[in-house]
Amino acid sequence: MYKKDWNALGIPAEIFIKEVNEDGLSFPLEVEATLILKATQLDELFVVEGQSLIYVEPYYYVIYSGNWFDHPYYHASVARSEKVS
């Protein structure tokens, strides 16, 4: 997973996931990244970051932070899905 830091430009940040090759360092060229989370909630102020993915059957959970780290409303959130894409 990785974040596109659009919030630096005043655009909601996005978190993507992409398959990794067996070496754990490179990506398959033929595989596109999938958008899994976008900062759309008012209390996120265009920021989602610090993401982690866990799987607890039958759900995938993304735990992430929202809002600016130096704001009093900086918080952790969780998103849940049965599929990654």
N, C-alpha and C positions, 0 to 999 in steps of 0.2 A: 504494500500500500504506500501511496505517496500523496502529498498535498500539492495542489497548485495554489500558490500564494497570491491569488487575485486580490485579496483584501488590502494589500499594499497599494492597489490602484483604485480602491473604493468599489470593488466588484466582489460579490460573495465568493469565498474560498470554496474549493472543491477537493474531495478526496477520491482517489482512483485506486483500483486494484488491477494487477496484471500478473499473469502466470510467469514464473521464473524457471529458467532452465535448470537441469539437474546440478549444475555447478554452483547454483545459488547466487551467482554474480551477474548473470546476463539474462536478457529477455529473448524469447523466440520472436523473430522478425515478423512472422505471419500473424501474431496474436495482438489484438488491439486492447488497450486499457479500457476498463469499464468504470464509469462514474457510479460510485456507491453512496456518496453523501455530499450535500451542498448546504452551505450556510443560508438557510431560508427562514429561520425563526428570528423574530425581532430581538430576543435576548442574546442572540449570538453576535450581533453587530458585524456581520459579514465574515466572522472568523470561526472556523472549525480547524482543530489541530490536535497533535499529540495522540493520534489514533492507535488503537490496538485491536486486533481481531482475535476472537476466541470462538471455538465451536463446542457447544454442549448439545448433544443430540436432542432434538432434531433442528436446533437453531444455530445460526451464526450471530454473534454479537459484536458490534463495533462500539468500543468505549472511546470517547473523545472529549476534548475540551471545547468550550465555546466562549466567545467574547474575548476582549483584549486581556492579556495576562495581568496587566497592572490596574485593571478596573475592579471595583468591588463586586461586580456581577459575573466575574469569571467563574465558570462552573464546569462540572463533568456531566456528560449525558451518555445515554446508551441507545443504540438503534438495533433492532432485531429483525432477522429475516430467515426464511427457510432455504433461500438460495443466495449465493454470493452475487450473481448478476441480476 
